[in-house]
Amino acid sequence: MVGPALLVAFCSVALTAADWTRFRGPDGAGISDDKGVVTQWTDDQNILWKTALPGAGSSSPITLGDKIFVTCYSGYGLDEEAPGKQSNLKHHLLCLSRDGKILWDQATKAALPEQDFQGFVALHGYASSTPTTDGQSVFAFFGRSGVFAYSLDGKPLWHTLVGDKVHNWGSGASPIVHGNLLIVNASVQSQSVIALDKRTGKEVWRVDDVRDSWSTPLILQSPKGRSELVINMRSRVLAVDPETGKDLWSCTGIQSYVCPSVIAHDGIAYISGGRPPMSLAVRTGGQGDVTKTNILWTRKKTTLVGTPVLYDGYLYWIAREGIAACANAATGEIVYEERLGLSGPGDKVYASLVLADGKLYGVSRHDGTVVLAVGPKFQRLAHNRLNDPTTFDATPVVSNGDLLLRSNHFLYCIGKR
């Protein structure tokens, strides 16, 4: 008879530094330690493989050992002029091998009614939340349709609803794992952040009155050495105990909806988003309302959708208008702003920057990927375009020295062999 510990070993994969197991990778920082990541590519150069997906989506892939997981949707909402019938809408969680072969595809019918495929929802669709894994299971969040857990070989484990509301901007925050908890920002669905037992899907705690937040929360270590879950929402930044959901501290936040994830370094949380844009730095580890004591700076410069990268004392981002920016993390002062000249209709960038091998990779919606040098001086190293007419909204992934790019139709693996 196989014992429980050995059974878990058979059904899990040990996490490694090269794995990218959640939105924006290790610790949600958008930074990879991998070396040798390519700077330039074309359809005929440095494309290791290209796999057609069964549907569209704006979520990023994640990686675990020799597997890649990514979500998409099909059956409805692929064409704004002729979206089809909502009754045909399906959500997919795919598992691919490292050579691009689809190993399994778990498709589920969407909970209806969904938001109609028009306006803002048509910009990114119904699979915008990046899945996550703890090395034993894979978790996918599909808004009103709920949270799904699968084994690594695609066996359904549980399904939990986290609210039934929809929004004309759709859903987009990604789940994160903390110990035995799966934490989901369900602001759109129920104005709450919910912690689920990752083994059963049962609710453990809930924080209410989380308004207008499409932001993925962050768990950080405060200067006091305690874990804090920091949540970015309209008008407020809130930190809670990730084990219990109990309030720790809060402060005045961005007076508008928020999309970028929280990022942090050395006990300081950096908050951004809104229209008009606003960013602020907050010293963590406080108690109660810390608006007057712990806000270090505020600035009216930031990104609307994508999350900045913080590295070596500087914040980097590409704003939706296609403007690359660098700011001093200690003061918020802008170091440079450079218009990239990106083509295409509407907003130019929804994806977040990632940093690898001393380079910043910024994916635009319609005009390829810009590679910038890291540092306070603007330097464009490359501008790589692919012959793919569909939209690229997903934040790229760096894993095992390769770059994974996802469009509405394909998943690309870019690198050298």
C-alpha positions as a printed Julia matrix, in Angstrom:
417×3 Matrix{Float64}:
   0.0    0.0     0.0
   1.33   3.46   -0.95
   1.58   5.84    2.03
   0.23   9.43    1.86
   3.67  11.04    1.8
   4.83   8.86   -1.07
   1.58   9.46   -2.94
   2.15  13.21   -2.73
   5.68  12.73   -4.04
   4.34  10.85   -7.06
   1.82  13.63   -7.81
   3.98  16.68   -7.28
   6.96  18.39   -8.86
   9.7   20.08   -6.83
   9.77  23.82   -7.51
  13.04  25.16   -8.92
  14.45  28.63   -9.47
  13.77  28.29  -13.19
  10.04  27.73  -12.63
   7.62  30.61  -13.25
   4.65  29.41  -11.21
   2.41  32.49  -10.95
   1.67  35.84  -12.56
   4.96  37.76  -12.93
   7.01  34.82  -11.71
   8.85  34.29   -8.44
   7.48  36.55   -5.67
   5.43  38.43   -8.28
   8.47  40.57   -9.07
   8.64  40.04  -12.85
  12.37  39.27  -12.55
  14.25  36.16  -13.68
  17.78  35.09  -12.75
  18.13  33.22  -16.05
  21.07  34.09  -18.3
  21.47  33.93  -22.04
  17.91  35.09  -22.81
  17.79  36.13  -26.46
  17.48  39.78  -27.42
  16.41  39.45  -31.04
  14.06  37.16  -32.94
  11.96  36.96  -36.09
   9.56  34.37  -37.53
  12.64  32.61  -38.95
  15.13  33.2   -36.14
  15.2   31.95  -32.53
  11.63  30.62  -32.56
  11.99  27.19  -30.96
   8.34  26.33  -31.44
   4.91  27.87  -31.99
   1.72  26.11  -30.84
  -1.81  27.02  -31.89
  -4.15  27.37  -28.9
  -7.81  26.26  -28.95
  -8.95  29.75  -28.02
  -8.03  33.32  -27.15
  -6.87  34.84  -23.87
  -4.77  37.48  -22.13
  -3.43  35.33  -19.29
   0.25  34.48  -19.05
   1.55  30.92  -19.15
   3.23  29.43  -16.08
   5.89  26.73  -15.95
   6.65  23.82  -13.63
   9.47  21.44  -14.44
   8.79  20.02  -17.9
   5.23  21.4   -18.08
   3.64  24.65  -19.19
   0.1   25.67  -18.18
  -2.02  28.36  -19.81
  -5.7   29.31  -19.99
  -7.9   30.41  -22.88
 -11.56  30.57  -23.88
 -13.52  29.42  -26.93
 -17.01  29.23  -28.45
 -17.98  32.87  -27.96
 -16.38  36.29  -28.13
 -13.68  35.88  -30.73
 -15.14  38.57  -33.03
 -16.86  41.7   -31.7
 -18.92  42.05  -34.88
 -20.19  38.45  -34.68
 -19.52  37.17  -31.15
 -21.83  34.16  -31.37
 -23.88  32.77  -28.49
 -22.86  32.97  -24.85
 -24.22  29.46  -24.34
 -21.2   28.18  -26.32
 -18.6   29.91  -24.12
 -16.01  27.54  -22.63
 -12.96  28.07  -20.45
  -9.82  26.0   -21.0
  -6.82  25.1   -18.87
  -4.1   23.59  -21.05
  -0.97  21.68  -20.16
   1.85  21.65  -22.72
   5.19  19.9   -22.76
   8.4   21.9   -23.0
   8.53  21.14  -26.72
   5.13  22.75  -27.29
   2.88  19.68  -27.51
  -0.54  19.94  -25.85
  -0.69  17.15  -23.24
  -4.2   17.82  -21.98
  -7.01  20.35  -22.27
  -9.6   20.72  -19.53
 -12.59  22.62  -20.94
 -15.55  23.74  -18.81
 -18.79  25.52  -19.66
 -18.92  29.12  -18.49
 -21.38  30.23  -15.8
 -23.93  32.51  -17.47
 -24.84  35.22  -18.05
 -21.37  36.65  -18.69
 -20.63  40.23  -19.68
 -21.37  40.67  -23.38
 -18.38  40.63  -25.72
 -18.27  44.33  -26.53
 -16.44  47.43  -25.43
 -13.72  46.86  -22.82
 -14.33  43.11  -22.46
 -13.64  42.72  -26.16
 -10.14  44.09  -25.56
  -9.07  41.06  -23.52
 -11.85  38.46  -23.36
 -12.72  35.82  -20.77
  -9.37  34.27  -19.82
  -7.3   37.11  -18.39
  -6.27  35.64  -15.01
  -2.95  33.78  -14.98
  -3.1   30.33  -13.32
  -0.8   29.29  -10.5
   0.65  26.08   -9.09
   2.11  24.87   -5.8
   3.92  21.96   -7.45
   1.11  19.53   -6.63
  -1.99  21.13   -8.21
  -2.84  23.81  -10.76
  -5.38  26.54   -9.99
  -7.27  28.62  -12.56
  -9.64  31.54  -11.95
 -12.34  32.35  -14.5
 -14.25  35.22  -12.85
 -17.96  34.51  -12.46
 -17.35  30.87  -13.4
 -15.18  30.44  -10.32
 -11.92  28.82   -9.28
 -10.87  25.38  -10.55
  -8.21  23.04   -9.17
  -6.62  20.22  -11.18
  -3.92  17.68  -10.6
  -0.79  18.01  -12.7
  -2.11  15.32  -15.04
  -5.4   17.19  -15.57
  -7.7   15.44  -13.11
 -10.4   17.79  -11.71
 -10.0   18.22   -7.94
 -12.53  20.89   -6.94
 -14.48  23.91   -8.17
 -15.57  26.9    -6.06
 -17.62  29.98   -6.92
 -16.44  33.33   -5.48
 -19.3   35.59   -6.58
 -21.79  36.05   -9.4
 -21.3   39.67  -10.46
 -19.82  40.75  -13.79
 -18.35  44.05  -14.98
 -18.12  45.74  -18.35
 -14.32  45.59  -17.97
 -14.35  41.85  -17.28
 -12.15  40.05  -14.77
  -8.36  39.99  -14.55
  -6.72  39.51  -11.12
  -4.67  36.32  -10.73
  -4.73  33.87   -7.8
  -1.7   33.35   -5.55
  -0.69  30.5    -3.22
   0.3   31.02    0.41
   0.98  27.87    2.4
  -2.25  25.86    2.36
  -4.24  28.82    1.05
  -5.22  29.97   -2.42
  -5.94  33.71   -2.31
  -8.26  35.2    -4.95
  -9.11  38.84   -5.58
 -12.84  38.57   -6.38
 -13.48  42.31   -6.32
 -15.47  42.1    -9.55
 -17.5   39.07   -8.52
 -18.27  39.88   -4.85
 -16.24  42.95   -3.76
 -14.02  40.67   -1.72
 -10.66  38.98   -1.43
 -11.15  35.33   -0.49
  -8.74  32.73    0.89
  -9.6   29.14   -0.03
  -8.17  25.93    1.37
  -6.12  24.88   -1.65
  -6.79  21.2    -0.91
 -10.58  21.42   -0.82
 -11.66  24.8    -2.19
 -13.47  25.64    1.07
 -13.48  29.27    2.16
 -11.13  30.03    5.06
 -11.5   33.8     5.33
 -12.88  36.78    3.41
 -12.13  40.5     3.31
 -15.12  42.57    2.17
 -15.54  46.01    0.58
 -12.72  45.5    -1.95
 -13.9   47.88   -4.65
 -12.8   48.39   -8.26
  -9.69  46.23   -8.04
  -8.29  44.19  -10.9
  -4.96  44.02   -9.08
  -3.18  40.84   -7.99
  -2.32  41.17   -4.26
   1.16  40.56   -2.89
   2.41  38.75    0.2
   5.53  40.39    1.6
   7.69  40.38    4.7
   7.44  43.64    6.63
  10.39  45.2     8.51
   8.92  43.55   11.63
   9.34  40.14   10.0
   5.64  39.4     9.74
   3.83  38.32    6.58
   1.43  40.87    5.13
  -1.02  40.52    2.26
  -1.2   43.94    0.59
  -4.3   44.69   -1.48
  -4.59  47.61   -3.94
  -8.14  48.91   -4.47
 -10.04  52.11   -5.19
  -9.31  54.76   -2.51
  -7.44  52.42   -0.17
  -4.41  50.22    0.31
  -5.08  47.47    2.84
  -2.73  45.0     4.51
  -4.11  41.91    6.25
  -2.71  38.83    7.93
  -2.59  36.27    5.08
  -3.39  33.44    7.52
  -6.55  34.99    8.98
  -7.58  37.97    6.84
  -7.51  40.26    9.89
  -6.67  43.93    9.25
  -3.11  45.06    9.96
  -2.9   48.53    8.42
  -4.41  50.7     5.72
  -3.85  54.05    4.04
  -5.44  56.31    1.48
  -4.87  54.94   -2.01
  -5.63  55.71   -5.63
  -8.96  57.5    -6.13
  -9.89  55.38   -9.13
  -9.97  51.78  -10.31
  -6.66  49.89  -10.11
  -5.11  47.18  -12.3
  -1.34  46.91  -11.63
  -0.17  44.38   -9.04
   1.44  45.42   -5.79
   5.25  45.17   -5.79
   7.62  45.54   -2.85
  11.24  45.67   -1.74
  12.94  46.16    1.64
   9.68  46.66    3.49
   8.24  49.24    1.07
   5.15  48.53   -1.02
   4.73  50.33   -4.34
   1.17  50.99   -5.47
   0.15  52.19   -8.92
  -2.79  52.55  -11.29
  -5.85  54.7   -11.82
  -7.02  57.29  -14.29
  -5.59  59.87  -13.9
  -2.53  57.8   -13.02
  -1.07  57.85   -9.53
   1.63  55.95   -7.69
   2.72  55.85   -4.07
   5.27  54.18   -1.84
   4.19  52.94    1.57
   6.35  51.67    4.43
   4.87  48.36    5.58
   4.74  46.97    9.1
   2.36  49.6    10.47
  -0.84  49.36   12.5
  -4.2   50.98   11.83
  -4.44  54.0     9.53
  -0.89  54.87    8.41
  -1.82  57.54    5.85
  -0.06  60.34    7.75
   2.94  58.33    8.89
   3.96  55.67    6.35
   3.32  57.11    2.88
   6.8   58.03    1.65
   5.84  59.69   -1.62
   3.08  60.06   -4.18
   3.41  60.91   -7.85
   1.01  61.44  -10.76
   3.03  59.23  -13.07
   2.65  55.49  -13.54
   1.13  52.79  -15.72
  -2.61  52.11  -16.05
  -2.68  48.34  -16.64
   0.76  46.72  -16.59
   2.79  46.33  -13.39
   6.16  48.07  -13.02
   9.44  46.26  -12.41
  11.55  47.34   -9.43
  15.28  46.71   -9.76
  18.41  48.2    -8.23
  16.67  51.32   -6.95
  14.6   52.11  -10.05
  11.02  51.5   -11.15
  10.44  50.71  -14.83
   7.21  50.53  -16.83
   5.67  51.07  -20.24
   2.47  53.11  -20.07
  -0.56  52.21  -22.16
   0.29  55.05  -24.57
   3.56  53.3   -25.41
   5.81  55.51  -23.26
   8.74  53.78  -21.54
   9.53  55.3   -18.15
  12.05  54.98  -15.34
  11.62  56.47  -11.86
  13.77  56.69   -8.76
  12.21  54.23   -6.31
  13.34  56.25   -3.29
  11.62  59.46   -4.36
   9.26  58.65   -7.25
  10.98  61.25   -9.42
  10.97  60.46  -13.13
  14.43  59.68  -14.55
  13.35  59.29  -18.16
  10.24  59.06  -20.34
  10.6   57.98  -23.97
   7.84  57.45  -26.5
   8.45  54.13  -28.27
   6.52  54.91  -31.45
   4.37  51.78  -31.24
   1.75  51.32  -33.94
  -1.75  49.94  -33.68
  -5.18  51.17  -32.57
  -6.07  52.3   -29.07
  -3.96  51.46  -26.04
  -0.51  50.27  -27.07
   0.47  48.12  -24.07
  -1.41  45.98  -21.53
   1.34  43.51  -20.64
   3.73  44.08  -17.74
   7.48  44.41  -18.17
   9.73  41.53  -17.15
  13.46  41.68  -16.5
  16.0   39.0   -17.4
  19.72  38.97  -18.09
  20.03  42.74  -17.66
  17.25  43.46  -20.16
  13.65  44.62  -19.94
  11.12  42.9   -22.2
   7.98  44.87  -23.05
   5.25  43.27  -25.18
   2.95  45.61  -27.09
  -0.56  44.72  -28.19
  -0.02  45.09  -31.94
   3.59  46.03  -32.65
   5.92  43.38  -31.27
   8.25  43.26  -28.29
  10.61  46.03  -27.29
  13.84  45.12  -25.46
  15.37  47.87  -23.31
  18.58  48.05  -21.33
  18.15  48.14  -17.58
  19.51  51.29  -15.96
  18.66  54.99  -15.59
  19.62  55.79  -19.18
  17.12  54.92  -21.9
  18.5   52.48  -24.47
  16.45  50.44  -26.92
  18.27  47.19  -27.71
  15.8   45.63  -30.12
  12.26  45.76  -31.46
  11.08  42.28  -32.45
   7.99  41.74  -34.58
   6.24  38.49  -35.53
   3.88  37.82  -38.4
   0.91  37.3   -36.09
  -2.04  39.66  -36.69
  -3.72  38.81  -33.39
  -3.37  40.74  -30.15
  -0.6   40.21  -27.58
  -1.91  41.19  -24.13
  -0.12  38.64  -21.96
   2.91  39.41  -19.82
   5.88  37.32  -21.07
   7.48  34.5   -19.08
  11.17  33.65  -18.66
  11.97  30.05  -17.76
  15.0   27.82  -18.4
  16.56  30.64  -20.42
  13.61  30.72  -22.84
  11.05  33.44  -23.38
   7.38  32.44  -23.65
   5.13  34.85  -25.54
   1.4   34.38  -25.85
  -0.94  35.92  -28.43
  -4.67  35.4   -28.87
  -3.93  32.44  -31.16
  -0.48  31.06  -30.36
   2.04  30.28  -27.65
   5.64  30.93  -28.74
   8.86  29.66  -27.21
  11.8   31.91  -28.06
  15.43  30.98  -27.41
  18.54  29.29  -28.71
  19.48  25.6   -28.87
